């Protein structure tokens, strides 16, 4: 592990099957467990972000934006777009 400017770099090796073991520190940071899905977002600048989707799919968002009693803060537009992108990525990779 290498730490530079407050960022950590953790290296993992790709197997012959294209599989990577996600280091325990990364799993803990992303709060992911066995069976969870990850999304890989490739940005225009070439940066790849790994995200652990908070919702399985759009249907699981029912009620997430809140109710009239608003006990929790509703999702903002950017959070809803992120969820939609995650669903789109998952659907496109599930059909391959």
Secondary structure as UniProt FT lines:
FT   STRAND          2..4
FT   TURN            5..6
FT   STRAND          7..9
FT   TURN            16..17
FT   HELIX           24..30
FT   TURN            34..35
FT   STRAND          39..42
FT   TURN            44..45
FT   STRAND          48..51
FT   HELIX           58..61
FT   TURN            62..65
FT   TURN            68..69
FT   HELIX           77..94
//
